[in-house]
Amino acid sequence: RGLAYQAEVPVNWCPELGTVLSNEEVIDGKSERGGYPVVRKPMKQWMLRITAYADRLLDDLEGLDWAESIKDMQRNWIGRSEGADIIFGLQGGEGSSLPAGATLSVFTTRPDTLFGVTHMVVAPEHPLVSSGSLIGTAHTAAVTTYCEVASRKSDLERTELQKDKSGVFTGAYAINPATGELIPVWVADYVLGGYGSGAVMAVPAHDARDLEFATRFGIQPKQVVAPANKDETKLPFTGHGVTVNSSCAATGLDLNGLTTTAACDKVMDWVTSKELGKRQVNYKLRDWLFARQRYWGEPFPLIYPEGSDVAIALPESELPLTLPDTDNFKPKGTPESPLSVIDSWVNTTDPATGLPARRETSTMPQWAGSCWYYLRFINPTNSQALVDPELEKYWMPVDLYVGGAEHAVLHLLYARFWHKVLYDIGVVSTLEPFGRLVSQGMILGEVEYTVHRDGEGNIVEDSHPEAVAHRIPDADVEKRGDGYVLRSEPGVRVSARAHKMSKSRGNVINPDDVVYQYGADSLRLYEMFMGPLRDTKVWSTRSVEGVHRFLARAWRAFEGGLSNEEPTKEQMRALHTAIKKVTTETEELRFNTGIAGMMEFMNAVYKWPNRPRAALEPFVLLLSPYAPHIAEELWARMGHTGSMAYAPWPEADESLLVQDTVTLPVSVNGKVRGMVELSREATQEEAVASAQGNANVAKFTEGMMVKKVIYVPGKVLNLILAPSA
C-alpha cells in the first residue's frame, strides 16, 4: 500500500556510548547517562506514511466520546494548515557552487505578506546547506561551525526551549517573485529540516519569531498588513486586516486595499498562473519513524539479497521471525543496531532463490505492539489470523479506554492510524478503535512541609539569597486559617506542597506497604475515594484509615449472621437508595461518590434493630467491584458456593425510593420554630393541626390567633399570627 518506505533522517548519535539515543535521552546536547556529547547524524530509517491518513485522523475525531482537550491535542499535533508553496529564485554568494536556475521552495499560510519578506531562513540540515552549494566562500567556516553546534541540539531545544534566536548569513540571496528584490538567506536552527521544505520566508512585521530574529540581527521589518480599524500598529501584527505597501508594476501584482483573505487568494492564483508556486495543504505531523537501533523490539521480517539495498519481505511461511539468543548486547560503535554484529543471525538466504542475503538489523519501536494489542485480547490464541472476524465484530470498538493524557499524541494517535490501515485492508469492521476515552488524574505524593533558612539557620523568606529549603515533620505543623504554621512558633508560616511521585524525591508510595498495613481492599477503596477519577489528587497514607474503618464496619455488620425476617419498608428504601446511587455513580465513573453512597447505607444499617438478609445481601454485590476480596468472603459466608462475579447486579426499585412522609419546617411569623413529620399528601388543615400539636411551636402560638397560613405541601408551613382580641 506504499505506507512503508526508507528515508535519510537525523538521529541522536553518541560516539562515546556507541549508540543511538531517543530524544528523551538527550539533555542539553548530552547523553542522559554519562553526560557525553551527542550529535545529529543522518541515517537510513524505516518510516510509516501516517501523513497519508492526516485528514481522516482529524475528521474522525468528531464522532468520538473523548474529552475535547484530548481531541485538541491531536488536532494541534496533526496541525493541518492551508496555504501556498512559493518558489524563490536563488543567487549564490561569491565562490558558491550553486547551479544556474537553482530555487528555494517555502510553504506559508500567509501568502498575503509576500511583499513584507525581508530575509529567508533555511535549516542547518537543508540540502543546499549540507552540500555547501549555497554558501559563499567567505561564509563557509562560520556556517560549518554553526551547523555543527546545531547538530548537538534536540528539536525541542531548537524550538520551544530556545529563548534567543541565533543564525549566520550564507552569502547567498533569494529573489522575491513579487518584487524581484534580492533577499539575504540565513541559516538558523529554529527552522527544522523535517518540517515543510526546511526553509521559511521571514516577515518580521507579522510574525513574532521572525521579529525576534530580525531584531537580533538589525533587519528592518516591512509592514504590509494594517488593522482595519486602527491607524497605528504595534509590531508584530499577526492578525487579519487590510493589505498595504504591496504593489509592484514590474510584476503586475497589486494587493493594496484587499482584505487578508482576498489577498491570500490573489497571491495563490498569481503564483499558480506564473508557475511560481501552488496552493498547498501542510501538516505539522511528520511521517512516523518506525525503526530503532537496539536489540529488543520486534525484528523486521525483511532481507536484502546480496549486493542489493532493496528490501524483500519474508513469506508468511518464514514467520514469526524471532530475535537471536545472545549474551552480547554491546553496541557496535556505529549507529547500527547491536544485531548487526550477530553474523549467525544476520547472514541468511533468500527463501525464493536460495542465494545469500542479509537481514534488516533495525527493530520496531514499542508502539508496534501497543497499537493493536486490544485486538489480540479478543482472540489471543488464534495462530491463523490477527483476529477472528466474527469476534472482532462482536467486541469492537473498545467501549471504554482509561488512560493518561500523556498518551494523547503518541499511543492514541498511532493506534488510531494503525486501526484505520487495518480497516482499509478488511481486518477490522470499525473506523475507530476506542469509542470512549477517560483520562485519569495523577496521584501526587504526600504533602511536604518546608521552611527556608539562611546560612546561620535563621528562618527567612524563600526569596532570600541564602534561602535553603528544610523539610518539617508533619507533627511539627498545624493548620492555621488558610495556611500552615510551625506548632512551636505560630508566627512562622510553613510552605505546604505536593509533588509528582519520583524516586529522586523520595516520595514514592510502595503499595505493598499499604497492603501489608491495611489490606488490598483498603488500598483499592482509598484510591477511588480520594476524589473524581479525572482530577489530580494528593496521597495521604493516614487517610487510608478512614476507608479501612468503613470496611471494618461493613464486615462487623455481617458477623452476627443475617436473619430471614421480612425487612421494613424503611430498610428496603435505604437499600434501594444505595443501589440507585452506587449504580449511577459507578457507570459514570464517579467512584468516590459511589463509595459515599455505600457509607450512608452502612450508617443506616447500624441504626437497625435487626439484620434482614433481603436488605443486606444485595449490598455485598454493590461492594464487590470496589472491595472484591472482602465481598467474596462475605458472599461465601452467606452460603453461596460460586463466585459473586456471576451473580446479577441488583436493580433499584423506583417505587421504594419515594418517601411516604416528609419532615416539614414550621415557621411562626417567618422564623422556624419546629419540625413536624407529615404525609406527602397532608392537607393544609392537617399540617396546621400537626404544627399546633408540636410542643416547641405551641410555645409561640399560645394566646395568638392564626391570621394567615402559607403552606406549600412537602416544603414549607408558615403561620402568620396576631394577638387574640
N, C-alpha and C positions, 0 to 999 in steps of 0.2 A: 504493500500500500504506500510505499515511499515515505514512511514515517521515521525510519531509522537511517541515519547517514553518519559519515565521519567528517570531522572538521578540525582545523587547527585552532585551538583555543588556549588562552593563557592559564597556566596552573601555578599554584604556590609551591615552588621548589626550594627545599632547604638542603644545600650541599653538605653541611656538617652532619645532619641526621640521615642524609641519603634517601629522602623520601618526599613524596608529595603530601602537602597538608591541606586540610579543608580551611575555608575562610575563618571558621570559628577557632581554629588552632593557631591563627596568626594575630599577634598583638603588636601594634606599632612597628610593623615591618620585621618582627622577630618571632621565632617559634615559641609557642606557649611553654613547651618543655625545653629548658636549656637556654632560652634567650638567644638562639643563633640567628644570623641574618637569613631572610627569606626573599627570594626574587621571583618575579612573574616570568614564566618561561612558556613559550608556545609548545603545544603538544597535540598530536592527533588523538582525538577522543570520539567516542560514540555519542551521538546526540539523538534525541527523540523530538519530532516536529510538533510540539504541543501548540505552537503558534497557529497551526492549521485548524485548531479547534477553538481559537480565542473567542470568536463571535458566539459560538454555541455555548461555551463556558459562561459567557456574560448573559446571554439571553435566557438560558435555562435557570438562572438564579431566581427569576421572578416567581416560579412555581414552588419554591422550597419553603418549608416551615422552619426557617433559620432566623436567628437574631439579625436585625438589619445591620448592626455593627460588623458582624462577620461577613455578610454579603458585601458591605462597603470595602472591607479589607481585600476581598477577592477582586472587586471591581477596580480598586486602585492598583492592585498588583498587576492585573492584566493591562490596565492603563490604555484603553483604546482612545486614539486621538486622530481626528481628521485634519488634513492639511495639504501641503504641496511639497513635492520633491523638486527642488530648483537646482539647475546646473550653472555653476560659475566657471568661467574660463580661468586658466592659471598662467602666470608669468613667473618663471623660476628666477631665483636670485643668481647673482654673478657666480659662475663656476658650478651651478647646479646641472644635473643630468636630466632635467625634466624634458620629456619629448614634446615636440610641437603638437598643439591641439589638445594638450592634457586638460582635464576638467576636474572639478570638485563638486560632488553632489551633496546637498544638505536637505534635511526634512525640517519643515517649520509648520506650526499650527497657526502662525500669524503672517501669512504672505503679504498682508496689507502693510507691513512695516519694512518692505524690501528697500525703500528709499532711505531708511534710517540705519542701514548696516554700516558700521564703522570699522569692523575688522572681522576676520574669520578665525575660528579656533579649531584645531584638529587634535585628536587624542594622541598620546605618545606612541601607541601601538598601531596607528593608522599606517597602511601600506606605503603611502608616499613618504612617511617619516622613517619607518623601519628600513625601507630600501635606501634612504638617503637621497632619492632623486629630487625631492622638493627643496632640499637645504642648500643654501648658498655656502660657498667655501668659508667665508668669514664667520659663519654661524655654526659650523659643524661641531666644533668642540663643545660649545655651550649646549646645543641641542642634545648631543650624545650624553653628556653628564646629566642633564635634566631627565632624560628618558631612563637612565639607569636608576636614579633616585626614585622615580615614579614606579618602576618595576618592583620596588620593595614595599609598596603600599597596597593595601586591600582596596576593593571598590568602595567599601564603606568609608575608609579613611580619606579617599579621594573626593568623596561627595559630601555626605551628611556631616562627617566629623571635621571636615576642613573648614576652618573659620577664615583663614587668609588665603586669597587666591594667589597662585603663582603661575609663571609661564615664561617662555622665551620666544623671541622673534626668529622666524626661519629664514628671513631674507627674501622670501617669495611674496607674490601678490596675487590676489584673486581679482577678477573683473566683474563688477556688478552688472548683471544683464539689463537692469532697468536704466542705468545711467552711463555705463561704460567706464566708470571711475575705477581706479586701482585701489584695492583694499588690502592692507597688510595681513599676512597669515601667521598666526602664532601657534605654538604648541603649549597646551595646558592640560594638567592631569585631572581637572574637574570634568572634562569630557571623556567619556568611556568609549573605547573602541567597539564594545559589544552592543551598543545601543544605536539604532539608526545606521547612518553611514559613518559614524565616528567623527563627524565634523558638524559645527554649528555656525550659522550666520549670527554674529553678535549685534544686538540692538540695545545698547546701554540705556537709552531713554525709556525703554519699555520692558525691561527685564532686570530684576534685582541682581541676579547672578552676574549678568553681563556688565551691569553698572559697577559692581564691586571690582571686577577685573579692570574695567576702563579707568576707574578712579586710581587704582594701584599703579597703572602704567601711563597715566596722563593722557588718555584718549578722550577727546571731546564728544559727548553724546549729541545725536541729531534727533530732535523731537519731530515725529511725523504723525502723531495721533493726539488730539486735544479733546478734553471732555466736552460734551455737547452743551453743558450749562455753566462752564467756567472759562474765564479768560486766562488765568494763571494756573500752572500745573506744577506740583511738586514731583520731581522725577525720582524713581521710575514710575510712570503712569502705565499700569498694566491692564487697565480696563478697556471697555469698548468706548468709542467716541466718534469723532469726525476726523477724516484724514486731511493732513496739512503738509506743506513742503514736499509734495510727492508728484512732481510732474517733470517730464523730460521731452523736449521737442525732438531730439535726435532719435529717440527710440519710439516716440509716439505714444508712450504710456502716461496717462494723466489720471490720478486718483483723488485729486483735491476736491473736498466737499462731500465725498462719499462716506457713508457710514462704514463701520468696521466690517460688517457682514458683506456689504456690497463691494467694498474694496478687495476683500479676500477673494470673492468670486471673480472679480475682474482680473486680478493678477493670475489666478489659476487658469482662467480661459486664455489669457495673453501668453503665458509661458508654454501652454499646450500648443497654441497655434504657431508659435515661433520655434517649436521643438526644443525649448529650453527647460522643460520640466513637465510635470503632470500632477493631477490630483492623486493623493496617496492617503491610505489609512495605515497608521503605525501603532505598535503596541509596546508598552514597557516590558511586557512579558517576553522573556528570552526562551529560545528552544532549550530543552531540558538536557543538561549534561549528564549522561546516563552511564558513566564509566568511572571506576575508582582503581587506583594503582595500589592494591593491597591484597593480602591473601584471602581474607574472609569475604564472603559475599557470593552470590550465585555466579558461576562461571558462564561466559557467553558460549553458546553451542555453535561456534564459528571456527573455521580453519582457513589458512592461507596456503594454497598449493605452492610448492617450491618454486621460487623465482617470481611469485606474483604477490601484489599487495591488495588484491581484490578478495574480499571475504566471501566464503561459501558457507551456507548453513548446513549443519549436520542433518541427516534424515532422521525422522522420528524413531526409527529402529535403533539409533545410537543414543537415544535419550533414556533416562536423565544422565547428563554429564555431571560428574561429581568432582570435587576438589581432591587433589592428591594428598595422601597421608605424608606428613613431613614434620621434622623437628626443627627445620631451618626456616625461620621467618625473617631473617635478616635482609634488609634492603640491599639491592644490587649496587647502589652507589650512583645510579642513574634514575631518571623519573619513571622508569619502567616498574611494573609490578614485581613483587618478590617471586611470583610464579614463574617469571621468565628464566630463573636460574635452575629450575627443576626440569632438566632435559628429558628425563624419562616420561614426563607428562606432556611437556610442550611438543616434543617431536612425535609425530603420529603419521598416519597415512590417510589419504583421501578415500573414503569408502566407495566412491563412484569409480575411481580409476586405479586404486591401489598404489598410487605414486606418493612420494614423501610430501608431507605438509606440516605446518606449524599451527598450534592452537592460538587463539586470541588469549592474551595473558591478563588483560584488564578484567575486573569483576564488576558486577552490577551493584548499585547503591542499595541501602536498606529499604528504600521505597519499593523496590522490585517485588518484595513480598507483601509489604503492608498495604499496597494499592488494591489488593484483591483477596485478602485473607478471609473476609466475610463470606465470600462465595464458597470457600472450602469448609467453613463451619457448617454450611448446609449439607455438604456431601463429602466428608473428609476421607472416605476410604475408596473413592472412585479412582481406579487406575487407568480407566479408558477415556475419560473426559475431564475437563476442568470442573464441570458441574453438570448434574443431570438436568435436562431442560424442564422436566415437569416439576422437580423440586425447586428449581430456580423460580419458575412462575408462581409457585405456591408461597414461597417465603419472601421474595424481593418485592419492593425495596425494603431496606432496613427501616423498621418503624421508628426507632429511637436510637440516636447516637449521642452518647455523652462524652465530651472531650474538651480539653482546654482550648482557649482561643489561640494559644501559641501554634496550633496546627493549621490555622486558617489558610495560610498561603503556601503551605508545604504539603503535608499529607492529604488534607481535604481536597486541595486543588488537583494534586497529582492523581488521587483516587477517582475524582470525577472525570478527568481526562482518560484514564485507563478504562473506566467503565464505559465511556462513550465509544472508545475503539472496540471494546467487546460487543457493544450493541450493534455497531456497524457491520461486524462480521457474523452476527447472529448468535452469539454465545449467551447474551442476556436479553431479557424482554423489556427492561425499563431504561428510560433515558438517564436516570439519576440513581446513584446507589443509596443515598441517605435521605429519607423523606423529612425527618425532623431532627434537628440538632440542638442540643442544650450544652452550653459551656459552663462547667462548674467553676466556682471561685477558688482562689488559692487559700490554703490554710497557713497562716503566718506562725512564727514561733511565739513562745511566751513573751509577755510584755517585759521589756528590760528597763530598769530604773537607773538613771545616771545623774551625777552632778559633775561639775567641772572644777578642777583645782589647778592652781599655778604651781610653779617650781618649789614654793615653800609650803605647799599643802593647803593654802587658803582657798576657800570656795569662791569662784569667780564666774562671771558670765561666759557663755560659750564663745563670745566674740573676743575675749581677752587673748592677746598674742601668745601667752604661755598656757592657755587653757588645754587641759588634758582630761578626757572623759574617764570617770571612775564608776564602775558598776556598784549599785547599792542593793543589798539583800532585800527581798520583799518585806521581811519582818521589820525593817527599819523605816518603812514608808507608810504613810496613811493618806487617805483621800481627804481633801480639804476644798470645798467648793467644786469648781470645775477642773481642778488640777490635783497635784500631789505635793506633799511636803515631807521633810525629814521628821520622823517622830520625835527625835531628841531636840531638834531645832525647827519648830514650826515656821519660822521666818524664812527658811531656805526652801525654795521651790525645786522640785525634782522633775527631770525630764522623763516622760514615760512613752515608750515607742516599741512597737512590734516590728520585727524584720522577717524577711523571707528566710525560711529554714536553709541552713547550709552548714557543711562540716567545718568550714573555716571559721564560722562564727560560733560554733559550738552550741547551737540552739535546736539541733535536730532531735525530734522526739522518737524514741525507739518504741514501736508499737508492742514489741514483746514485753517491755517493762510494764506497760499499761495493762496488757492482757494478764500478766502474772499477778498484778495487784488487784485488778477489778474484774477480769474476765473478758472474753472476746465480745460478748453481747453488750457489755457496758461501753466498750470502745466503739462498736458499730453505732450504738444508740447515741452516744455523745457526738460523734461526727455529724450525724443527721440532725441533732438537736441544736447545734451551735448557731444555726441561722439559715436563711434561704440558700438553696443549693448554688445559685448563681453568684452569691456575694463572697467577697473576701472576708475571712473570719480569723480571729485570733485564738490560738490554742491556750487552754488553761487546764493543766492536769488536775488542779484542785476541784475544778468544776465537774470533772467526771464523777465525783462523789454524788452529785445530785441525781443523775440518771441511774447510778448504781443503787441508790436508796429506792428509787421508783421500782426497779426490777425486784428488789428485795421485798417491797410491799406487795407487788403482784404475786410473787412466789408464796408469801405467807397467806394471801387471800385464799389459796387453794389447799394449804397444809392440813386443815381440819377436815378435808373432804367436802364434797358437794351433796346437797340434798335433792330429792326428787319432788320437792314442794312446788306448787304452782307459783310462779313469780307474780308479784303485784304489777299493776299497770304502771306504777312509777318506776319499778325496777326495769321493766321492759322498755319504758320510754328512755331511761338512761342508757340502756344497751343500744337501742336503735339510733339514738342521737350520736353515740360513739361510732357506730357502723357508718352512718352517713358522713360524719366528719372525717374519719380515717380514710374511707374510700375516696372521697373527693380530693382530699389533700394529697394522698399517695398518687392518684392518677395525674395530678397537676404538679408533681414533684416538689410539693411543699411539705417535706418530711418533718420539719421542725414543728409545724402547727398540727400535723397528724399525730405526733407524739404527745403534744399538749392535749389533744382530744382524748387520748388513752389515759393520761394522767387525771383529767377531770372525771373520767369514768371510775377510775380506781378510788378517787376521793369519795365518790358517791357510794361505792361498794362498802367502804369502811363505816358507813352510817347505817347499813342494813342490819337487821337483827338476824338474818339467815343468809345462806349461800345457795340459792337455787341453781341447779345445773343449767337449766334453759337460759338463764340470764348471764351466766359466766363462761360457759363453754365457747360461744362464738367469739368472746374477747380474745381467747388464745389464738384464734385464726387471724385476728387483726394484728396481734403482736408478732406473728411468725415471720413476716418479711423483715422486721426490724431487729428482733432478737431470736433468731431461729433455734439456737441451742436450748435455751430455757423453754421456749414454746414447744419444741418437740418432746422435751422431758415431761412437761405438764400434760401434753396430749396423751402420752403413753400412760401416765399415772391416772388419767381419767378412764383408762380401759381400752383405748384404741390400739389396734395391732399394727396398722400401716402408718406410713409417714403422712403427716398433715399436708405435705406438698400436693397430695392427690385429693384432698378434701375441697369441696366447692367453697368459694369465698362467700361470706354472709352478705345478704342483701337487706337494705333498710326498708322497714315497713313504714311508709309515709303516714299512714293513719295514726301510728303511735307517736309521731313527732309533734302532733297538735296538742297543746296544753288545754285541759278542761277548765282550769281555773287560772286566774291571773292575780298577781299582787298589785293592788292599786294604791297609789299615794293619795291621801286625803288632805286637802288644804282648807284652812279656815281663814277667810279674808286674804287669800293669796299666799299664806305661809303653811308649809307642810307640817301637820300636827300628828300624823299617824299613818299606819298602813293597814289595809284590810284585804282578806282573801275572798275573791268573788268568782262566781261562774262567768265565763266569757259572755254568756247571753243575759247576764243580770240586767234588769230594768233599772231605770233611774230611781224608782221608789225603793227597790231592793237595795240598791247601792247606798242611798241616803240612810235607810234603816240600819244597815250594817255599820256605817260610819258612826251613827249616833250611839251605837252599842259598844263602840271601841272606847275603853276607859280613858285613854290619853286624849282622844278627840273630845270626849264628853266634858273634860275639864275646861275646854274653851267654848263650849256651846251652852253651858249652864246659864240660865237667865237671859238667853238670847233667842231671837226668833230668826228663822230662815227666810231671807228676803228673795234670794235668787240661788239657783243651783246650776252650775256649769258641769256637765257630765259628758265625757267622751268615752264610750264603752272600751274597756281594756286599757285606757291610757290615763285619764285624769278625772278627779272628782273635786270640785272647789265649791265650798259652802260660803255664800256671802251672807253674813249675819248682821243683825242690828239689835240693840237692846229691846227687850219686851216692853210694851206700853205699861 
